C-alpha cells in the first residue's frame, strides 16, 4: 500500500466531518424556509474534498441520517462513494446514504 493510500481513511473521515459541519449550519437556514420549501438544499457529504454537489432533502430526512454518526448523505452516483472506506446503505433518486467502515470509523 502506498503512502497516499495509507492516509485515505483519515482523509475521508476529515472531509466527511467538514461537510457535516457545513450541513449543521445549513440546517438552521433550511428551517427558516421549511414552511415555503419542503426540501432544502444540502451539501454532499462525500469524502471528496473537491465535491460541490448539492442535494435536495427535508430536514427530517437529514436528521434521520444524522442520527447514525457513521452515516453521511451523498449525491447519487458511484463517484461519491469510496468503496474502500464506506458502503451504501440507502439509495433514492435524490440522495444516497453511505456508512463508513473499517478504519475510517475510528479516524477523527
ABEGO torsion letter per residue (X at the ends): XBAAAAAAAAAAAAAAAAAAAAAAAAAAAAAAAAAABABBBBBBABABAABABBBBBBAAAAAAAAABAABBBBBBEAAABBAAABBBABBBAABBBBBBBEAAAABX
